[in-house]
Amino acid sequence: MNPFDQYIISSFPDFSEINTNQSISAYEDQYTSGIYSKRPIAITRGLGARLWDADGKEYIDCVGGQGAANLGHCNPAIIQAIQHQSQILISCPEMFYNDSRALLIKKLCSITGMARAYLCNSGTESVEAALKFSRLATGRTEVVAAMRGFHGRTFGSLSATWEKKYRAPFEPLVPGFSHISYNDLDALEKAVSNKTAAVILEVVQGEGGVNPGDPEFLRGAQDICRQNGAMLILDEVQTGFGRTGKMFAHQHFSLEPDFLCLAKSIAGGLPMGATMISSRIPSFPPQVHGSTFGGNPLVCAASLAGINFLEQNQIPQRAFELGQWFKEQLNQIKSPLIRSVRGLGLMVGIELKQKVTPYLYALMDNGVLALPAGLTVMRFLPPLVISKADLEIVVDVVKKVLEKPISANVTGE
């Protein structure tokens, strides 16, 4: 018997030195890369739609892991799947077959209506794969994306992303990318030609301000791609797995993408991504792309458990109903700061008439965590298991915070 087979050692870290918001932030500030703007709290525990910081303060979570926590924090179904799979097999590259992976890709194809799946580790990787696959499938190189779109931070994904602050430090980017106004079908029709490999769009723009696509635009984009032999890539990294009130946002509009990019909540909070491939796309040659960790058994088991939880508990329908109620309540807030409320399901944005960061900090001070979406949009991505009672508290806090303008100069997001 290998002596390591029974080697057990307690390896839990000693937190005695860092057990407050201040001490944890001091450690991170000293040793981290520095590329993230951070709020001055250290989150150390979560359950459902609630989070706690190191000083014991409780928050209602409307950040939702930036869309990765649709099932809530420490969901029992995910915990059980991780525990079970971790005792069997954690790592297994796709040079071998695996039972958890086989079950997952069958399930993903079933719920998306797509034919095949490429598994990776993140949203930007799923987009990179879709861009490469589009070039392979068409023999073309040009890609049309949308202004205010966000698709990731690696070079291909960043080239499809529009916001200058993300792009400028790394230019020149991948050539052949152009951008048109979102929801402008005429502009898209002019931009797509026989040189276009793909059109990539979010069904609801997240980072760009929580902007839902017009049905006519999205269906028209599909028609334009078909007419010109271009691939339609739908980026559902943030909108997938129940967030908008359907399992996937494109199902609201009966769209049939050539490639569908998934990540964030695909595995209950573990890092995972997938590029779903339509039956219209011929099989690719072996070795044209790959991933060491993509499709490892641990995340596949978590993903299967998460999808089953979503289906068995009708979470997408719940998100649709709660989202409708949430938007109605927010629209009733009488504040001179609010320009509009918009969104789909439990992906909701409040556009303000001034910069949003001070109000995000004010929400945090009052026990609610939310996200920006650009400079002036307050974005809410609560776990889809959030209670209506917690959403009522969120509405009350938003109302309190937006009663009057904040003059404090808060920076960082």
C-alpha positions as CSV (number, residue, x, y, z in Angstrom):
1,M,0.0,0.0,0.0
2,N,1.3,3.5,-0.8
3,P,2.1,5.2,2.5
4,F,0.5,8.4,1.2
5,D,-2.9,6.7,0.8
6,Q,-3.6,6.9,4.6
7,Y,-1.6,10.1,5.3
8,I,-3.9,12.6,7.0
9,I,-2.8,15.9,8.4
10,S,-4.7,18.9,9.7
11,S,-3.9,21.7,7.3
12,F,-6.5,24.3,8.2
13,P,-4.9,27.8,8.2
14,D,-4.4,29.6,11.5
15,F,-6.7,32.7,11.3
16,S,-5.7,34.0,14.7
17,E,-3.6,36.8,13.2
18,I,-6.3,37.9,10.7
19,N,-9.8,37.9,12.3
20,T,-11.0,41.4,11.8
21,N,-11.8,43.5,8.7
22,Q,-8.8,45.7,9.4
23,S,-6.2,42.9,9.9
24,I,-7.4,41.0,6.8
25,S,-7.3,44.0,4.6
26,A,-3.8,44.9,5.9
27,Y,-2.6,41.4,4.8
28,E,-4.3,41.6,1.4
29,D,-3.1,45.2,0.7
30,Q,0.5,44.1,1.5
31,Y,0.6,41.0,-0.7
32,T,-2.0,41.2,-3.4
33,S,-1.4,42.3,-7.0
34,G,-3.2,45.6,-6.4
35,I,-5.3,45.4,-9.6
36,Y,-8.6,45.3,-7.7
37,S,-10.5,48.2,-6.1
38,K,-11.8,46.8,-2.8
39,R,-14.4,47.9,-0.4
40,P,-13.2,48.1,3.2
41,I,-14.9,44.9,4.5
42,A,-13.6,41.3,4.6
43,I,-16.3,38.7,3.8
44,T,-15.7,35.5,5.7
45,R,-18.9,33.6,5.8
46,G,-22.1,33.2,3.7
47,L,-25.4,31.3,3.8
48,G,-28.2,31.6,1.2
49,A,-28.5,35.3,0.3
50,R,-26.7,36.5,3.5
51,L,-23.0,37.3,4.0
52,W,-21.0,38.2,7.2
53,D,-17.8,40.2,7.4
54,A,-14.9,39.5,9.8
55,D,-16.3,41.9,12.4
56,G,-19.6,40.1,12.4
57,K,-21.8,42.5,10.4
58,E,-24.5,40.9,8.4
59,Y,-25.4,41.9,4.8
60,I,-28.0,41.0,2.2
61,D,-26.1,40.0,-0.8
62,C,-27.1,41.6,-4.1
63,V,-23.7,41.2,-5.6
64,G,-24.2,37.4,-5.8
65,G,-20.6,36.6,-6.6
66,Q,-20.9,38.9,-9.7
67,G,-23.5,36.5,-10.9
68,A,-21.8,33.3,-9.8
69,A,-24.0,32.7,-6.7
70,N,-27.4,32.1,-8.3
71,L,-27.9,29.1,-5.9
72,G,-26.9,31.1,-2.8
73,H,-23.9,30.6,-0.6
74,C,-23.2,27.2,0.8
75,N,-26.1,25.6,-1.0
76,P,-26.5,22.1,0.6
77,A,-26.9,20.4,-2.8
78,I,-23.6,21.8,-4.0
79,I,-21.8,21.1,-0.7
80,Q,-23.0,17.4,-0.8
81,A,-21.9,17.0,-4.5
82,I,-18.4,18.5,-3.8
83,Q,-17.9,16.4,-0.7
84,H,-18.9,13.2,-2.5
85,Q,-16.9,13.8,-5.6
86,S,-13.8,15.0,-3.7
87,Q,-13.6,11.6,-2.1
88,I,-13.6,9.8,-5.5
89,L,-11.7,11.9,-8.0
90,I,-10.9,15.6,-8.4
91,S,-8.7,15.9,-11.5
92,C,-9.1,14.1,-14.8
93,P,-8.1,15.8,-18.1
94,E,-10.1,15.2,-21.2
95,M,-7.5,12.9,-22.6
96,F,-9.6,10.3,-20.6
97,Y,-13.3,9.8,-20.4
98,N,-15.1,10.5,-17.1
99,D,-18.5,9.6,-15.7
100,S,-19.3,13.0,-14.1
101,R,-18.2,14.9,-17.2
102,A,-20.2,12.6,-19.5
103,L,-23.4,13.1,-17.5
104,L,-22.9,16.9,-17.3
105,I,-22.3,17.5,-21.1
106,K,-25.4,15.4,-21.8
107,K,-27.4,17.6,-19.4
108,L,-26.0,20.8,-20.8
109,C,-26.9,19.8,-24.3
110,S,-30.4,18.9,-23.1
111,I,-31.2,22.2,-21.3
112,T,-29.6,24.4,-24.0
113,G,-30.8,22.5,-27.1
114,M,-27.2,22.5,-28.4
115,A,-25.4,19.5,-29.8
116,R,-22.0,19.5,-28.1
117,A,-20.1,21.2,-25.2
118,Y,-16.5,22.4,-24.7
119,L,-15.7,22.8,-21.0
120,C,-13.3,25.3,-19.6
121,N,-12.8,27.4,-16.4
122,S,-14.3,30.9,-16.8
123,G,-16.5,33.2,-18.9
124,T,-13.6,34.8,-20.8
125,E,-12.3,31.3,-21.7
126,S,-15.7,30.3,-23.0
127,V,-15.8,33.4,-25.2
128,E,-12.2,32.8,-26.4
129,A,-13.2,29.3,-27.5
130,A,-16.3,30.6,-29.3
131,L,-14.2,33.2,-31.2
132,K,-11.7,30.6,-32.2
133,F,-14.4,28.1,-33.2
134,S,-16.1,30.7,-35.3
135,R,-12.9,31.3,-37.3
136,L,-12.5,27.6,-37.8
137,A,-16.1,27.1,-38.9
138,T,-16.1,30.0,-41.4
139,G,-12.5,30.5,-42.5
140,R,-13.1,34.2,-41.8
141,T,-11.5,36.5,-39.2
142,E,-13.7,39.6,-38.6
143,V,-16.0,39.9,-35.6
144,V,-18.8,42.4,-34.9
145,A,-19.6,43.2,-31.3
146,A,-21.8,45.8,-29.5
147,M,-20.9,49.0,-27.8
148,R,-21.2,48.8,-24.0
149,G,-20.7,45.0,-24.3
150,F,-18.4,43.2,-21.9
151,H,-17.1,39.7,-22.8
152,G,-13.9,39.3,-20.7
153,R,-10.3,40.4,-20.2
154,T,-8.2,38.0,-22.2
155,F,-7.1,39.2,-25.6
156,G,-9.8,37.9,-27.8
157,S,-12.6,38.6,-25.3
158,L,-11.1,42.0,-24.6
159,S,-11.1,42.8,-28.3
160,A,-14.9,42.1,-28.3
161,T,-15.3,44.3,-25.2
162,W,-16.1,47.9,-25.9
163,E,-15.2,49.9,-22.8
164,K,-12.0,52.0,-23.4
165,K,-10.7,51.7,-19.8
166,Y,-10.4,47.9,-20.2
167,R,-9.0,48.0,-23.7
168,A,-6.6,51.0,-23.8
169,P,-3.8,49.7,-21.6
170,F,-3.3,46.6,-23.7
171,E,-3.7,47.8,-27.3
172,P,-3.0,46.8,-29.9
173,L,-5.6,44.1,-29.5
174,V,-6.7,41.3,-31.9
175,P,-7.4,42.9,-35.3
176,G,-10.7,42.5,-37.1
177,F,-13.1,43.5,-34.4
178,S,-15.7,46.3,-34.8
179,H,-18.5,47.6,-32.6
180,I,-22.0,48.8,-33.4
181,S,-24.7,50.4,-31.2
182,Y,-26.6,47.8,-29.2
183,N,-30.2,47.4,-30.4
184,D,-29.4,49.1,-33.7
185,L,-30.4,46.6,-36.3
186,D,-29.6,48.8,-39.3
187,A,-26.0,49.4,-38.0
188,L,-25.5,45.7,-37.5
189,E,-26.8,44.9,-41.0
190,K,-24.3,47.3,-42.5
191,A,-21.4,45.9,-40.4
192,V,-21.8,42.3,-41.3
193,S,-20.4,41.1,-44.6
194,N,-18.9,38.0,-46.3
195,K,-15.8,38.6,-44.2
196,T,-17.6,38.3,-40.9
197,A,-16.8,35.2,-38.9
198,A,-19.1,36.0,-36.0
199,V,-21.4,38.5,-34.3
200,I,-21.1,38.3,-30.5
201,L,-23.9,39.8,-28.3
202,E,-25.1,39.7,-24.7
203,V,-28.9,39.1,-24.4
204,V,-28.8,41.5,-21.5
205,Q,-25.8,43.8,-21.3
206,G,-24.6,43.5,-17.7
207,E,-21.4,45.5,-17.2
208,G,-22.7,47.9,-19.8
209,G,-25.7,49.1,-17.7
210,V,-28.2,46.2,-17.5
211,N,-29.5,46.8,-21.0
212,P,-32.0,44.1,-22.2
213,G,-31.9,43.5,-26.0
214,D,-34.9,44.4,-28.0
215,P,-36.6,41.2,-29.4
216,E,-36.5,42.6,-32.9
217,F,-32.8,43.3,-32.6
218,L,-31.9,39.9,-31.3
219,R,-34.0,38.0,-33.8
220,G,-32.8,40.3,-36.6
221,A,-29.2,39.7,-35.6
222,Q,-29.8,35.9,-35.9
223,D,-31.3,36.4,-39.4
224,I,-28.4,38.7,-40.5
225,C,-25.9,36.0,-39.4
226,R,-27.7,33.3,-41.2
227,Q,-28.0,35.3,-44.4
228,N,-24.3,36.1,-44.4
229,G,-22.9,32.8,-43.2
230,A,-21.6,34.3,-40.0
231,M,-21.8,32.7,-36.6
232,L,-24.1,34.1,-33.9
233,I,-22.3,33.9,-30.5
234,L,-24.5,34.7,-27.5
235,D,-22.7,35.5,-24.3
236,E,-24.8,34.3,-21.4
237,V,-22.0,34.2,-18.9
238,Q,-24.0,36.4,-16.5
239,T,-27.6,35.7,-17.7
240,G,-27.5,31.9,-17.7
241,F,-28.9,29.4,-15.2
242,G,-32.1,31.1,-14.2
243,R,-31.0,34.6,-13.7
244,T,-33.5,36.3,-16.1
245,G,-36.5,34.1,-15.4
246,K,-35.7,31.4,-18.0
247,M,-32.9,28.8,-17.7
248,F,-31.1,31.0,-20.4
249,A,-32.1,34.5,-21.4
250,H,-32.1,33.7,-25.2
251,Q,-35.0,31.3,-24.5
252,H,-37.2,34.4,-23.9
253,F,-36.8,35.2,-27.6
254,S,-36.7,31.6,-29.1
255,L,-33.1,32.3,-30.4
256,E,-30.9,29.5,-31.8
257,P,-27.3,30.6,-31.4
258,D,-24.4,28.9,-33.1
259,F,-22.3,29.2,-30.0
260,L,-23.5,29.8,-26.5
261,C,-21.0,31.0,-23.8
262,L,-21.7,30.0,-20.2
263,A,-19.9,30.4,-16.9
264,K,-20.4,32.1,-13.5
265,S,-23.3,30.1,-11.9
266,I,-22.8,27.0,-14.0
267,A,-21.2,25.1,-11.1
268,G,-22.8,26.5,-8.0
269,G,-20.0,29.0,-7.4
270,L,-17.0,26.9,-8.4
271,P,-14.9,28.2,-11.4
272,M,-16.2,26.7,-14.6
273,G,-17.2,27.7,-18.1
274,A,-18.7,26.1,-21.2
275,T,-19.0,26.8,-24.9
276,M,-22.1,25.1,-26.3
277,I,-21.9,24.2,-30.0
278,S,-24.9,24.0,-32.4
279,S,-25.6,21.0,-34.5
280,R,-25.1,23.3,-37.5
281,I,-21.4,23.4,-36.8
282,P,-19.3,20.5,-38.2
283,S,-17.0,18.7,-35.7
284,F,-13.6,20.3,-35.2
285,P,-10.3,18.4,-35.6
286,P,-8.7,17.1,-32.4
287,Q,-6.1,19.3,-30.6
288,V,-7.3,22.6,-32.0
289,H,-8.1,23.9,-28.5
290,G,-7.9,22.6,-25.0
291,S,-7.9,23.1,-21.2
292,T,-6.0,21.3,-18.4
293,F,-8.7,21.8,-15.8
294,G,-11.7,22.2,-18.0
295,G,-14.4,19.5,-17.3
296,N,-12.7,18.2,-14.1
297,P,-14.9,15.8,-12.1
298,L,-15.2,18.1,-9.1
299,V,-16.8,21.0,-11.0
300,C,-18.8,18.7,-13.2
301,A,-20.4,17.1,-10.1
302,A,-21.2,20.5,-8.6
303,S,-22.7,21.7,-11.9
304,L,-24.9,18.6,-12.2
305,A,-26.2,19.1,-8.7
306,G,-26.8,22.8,-9.3
307,I,-28.7,22.2,-12.5
308,N,-30.9,19.6,-10.8
309,F,-31.5,22.0,-8.0
310,L,-32.6,24.7,-10.4
311,E,-35.0,22.4,-12.2
312,Q,-36.5,20.6,-9.2
313,N,-37.2,23.8,-7.3
314,Q,-38.4,25.8,-10.4
315,I,-35.8,28.5,-9.6
316,P,-36.0,30.3,-13.0
317,Q,-39.7,30.8,-12.7
318,R,-39.2,32.0,-9.1
319,A,-36.6,34.5,-10.4
320,F,-39.0,35.8,-13.0
321,E,-41.8,36.4,-10.5
322,L,-39.6,37.9,-7.8
323,G,-37.8,40.1,-10.4
324,Q,-41.2,41.5,-11.6
325,W,-42.2,42.3,-8.1
326,F,-38.7,43.8,-7.3
327,K,-38.8,46.1,-10.3
328,E,-42.4,47.2,-9.5
329,Q,-41.3,48.2,-6.0
330,L,-38.2,50.0,-7.1
331,N,-40.3,51.9,-9.7
332,Q,-42.5,53.2,-6.9
333,I,-39.6,54.9,-5.1
334,K,-40.0,58.7,-5.5
335,S,-36.4,59.9,-5.8
336,P,-35.1,62.8,-7.9
337,L,-31.9,60.7,-8.4
338,I,-33.6,57.8,-10.4
339,R,-33.5,58.0,-14.2
340,S,-34.9,54.5,-14.8
341,V,-35.3,51.0,-13.5
342,R,-34.7,48.1,-16.0
343,G,-33.7,44.5,-16.2
344,L,-35.0,40.9,-16.8
345,G,-35.8,38.5,-14.0
346,L,-33.5,39.1,-11.0
347,M,-31.0,41.0,-13.1
348,V,-32.0,44.6,-12.2
349,G,-30.4,48.0,-12.7
350,I,-31.3,51.4,-11.4
351,E,-29.8,54.2,-13.5
352,L,-29.1,57.3,-11.5
353,K,-28.6,60.9,-12.6
354,Q,-25.1,61.0,-11.0
355,K,-22.3,58.6,-10.2
356,V,-23.3,55.5,-8.4
357,T,-20.3,54.7,-6.2
358,P,-21.3,56.8,-3.2
359,Y,-24.7,55.2,-3.1
360,L,-23.2,51.7,-3.3
361,Y,-21.2,52.5,-0.2
362,A,-24.3,53.9,1.5
363,L,-26.1,50.7,0.7
364,M,-23.2,48.7,2.2
365,D,-23.3,50.9,5.4
366,N,-27.0,49.9,5.6
367,G,-26.4,46.2,5.2
368,V,-27.0,45.7,1.4
369,L,-24.3,44.8,-1.1
370,A,-24.8,45.8,-4.7
371,L,-22.7,46.3,-7.9
372,P,-22.1,49.1,-10.3
373,A,-22.8,48.7,-14.0
374,G,-20.9,51.5,-15.6
375,L,-20.6,54.9,-13.9
376,T,-24.3,55.6,-13.1
377,V,-26.1,52.2,-12.8
378,M,-26.7,50.4,-9.6
379,R,-26.9,46.6,-10.4
380,F,-28.6,44.0,-8.3
381,L,-27.7,40.3,-8.8
382,P,-29.1,38.6,-5.7
383,P,-28.9,34.8,-5.3
384,L,-32.1,33.4,-6.9
385,V,-32.9,31.7,-3.6
386,I,-33.3,35.1,-1.9
387,S,-36.5,35.5,0.2
388,K,-39.1,38.1,-0.6
389,A,-38.7,39.4,2.9
390,D,-35.0,40.1,2.2
391,L,-35.9,41.9,-1.1
392,E,-38.4,44.0,0.9
393,I,-35.5,45.1,3.1
394,V,-33.4,45.8,0.0
395,V,-36.2,48.1,-1.4
396,D,-36.5,49.9,1.9
397,V,-32.7,50.5,2.1
398,V,-32.6,51.7,-1.5
399,K,-35.4,54.1,-0.8
400,K,-33.6,55.4,2.2
401,V,-30.3,55.8,0.4
402,L,-31.8,57.5,-2.7
403,E,-33.9,60.0,-0.8
404,K,-31.3,62.8,-1.4
405,P,-28.0,63.3,-3.2
406,I,-24.7,62.3,-1.6
407,S,-22.0,64.9,-1.8
408,A,-19.2,62.7,-0.4
409,N,-16.4,62.0,-2.9
410,V,-16.2,58.2,-2.8
411,T,-13.9,56.5,-5.3
412,G,-12.9,53.0,-6.2
413,E,-15.5,51.4,-8.4
